[in-house]
Amino acid sequence: MSDARTQAKDQLSALIQRVMADGKIEPHEREEMQAFYRQALLTVGDVKDVLGQYLRAVQDDVLADGKVTDEERARCRAVVSELRLPPGLIPDSFKAIIA
């Protein structure tokens, strides 16, 4: 993978973490994400990889203490809805949290 793609993946990861920090993507944040995607620096596979890493990080955080609270479940649902993730991109282990 080229340095430019690696750098773009890191930038997308940081962008996702920042816009999801409060659990809601504001309109200006959504536009910022769309502008990033329009640059077409990453393949669909790259974007899926970054989103998958983010989901795993959220899941690891939620499951760290072995219990899933209602607040944590709501956080996971917000991730799916705010990032507009298609069901096929959500791992079964993450789906189990939001079920």
N, C-alpha and C positions, 0 to 999 in steps of 0.2 A: 504494500500500500504506500502511496506517495506521502511525502511529508505534508503536502497541502491537504490531503484527505484526512490524515491523522489529526492535523491541527483543526480541521473543520469539525471532525467528530468530537474533539475536546470542547470546541466552542459551543456546539449544539448541546452537549451534556451540561455545560455550565449554564447555558440559557434555560434549559428545562428546569434545572434545579432552582434557578433564580425565580422564574415565573411561577413555579409551583410552591415556593416557600410559604405563601399564605393560603395554599389550597385552592386558589381561584385564579384563573387567567383573565386579567382585565383586557378590554378591547385594544388598548395600545400595546399590551404584551403579545396579544394574538397577532397583531399586525407585524410586530417585530419578528415573531416566529415565521410568519408567512414570507417576510422579506428575506429571511435567512434561507428558507426553502427555495425561493425563486432564484437564488444565486446558483443553484444546481451544482454545488460542489460535491455533494454526496449522492451515492446510489441509494435506491430504495432499501437495499440490504444494509447499507451503512446506517440509515435512519432507524430501521428495525432493530439493529444491533444496539444502538444508543438507547432507544426506548426500552429494550429488554433489560439492559444494564440498570436503567433507572428503576424499572419495576422490581428487579431483584434487590436493589438497595433498599427500596421502600419496604418490601416484604421482609427482608432481614431485620430492618429496624423494628417493624411491627411485631415480629415473632421473637425478638431478642429475649424477652422475659417469659416466653412460653404461654402468654395469655393474649387474647385479642379483645380489646375493649370496644365499646360502641363507638368511641371517638376514633380509634384506630381504623375500625371498619369504615367509618364515614370518610376518613382520610383516603383510604384505598379506593372507595367509590368515586371520590372527587378526582383522583388521579385519572381513572378511566374516563370519566365524563369530560373533564376539562381538557385532557389531551386528545379526546375523541378517538380513543383506541378501538379498532375493530375487534370483535370477539376472537378472531383467529390469532391475534397478536398477544393475547393475554394468556399466560401459562395457567394450567389447571390449578396449580398450587395457589396462585393469586386469586383465581376465581373462587376457590374454596373460602378465602377470607371474606369476600364481598357477598357470598351467597346468603 
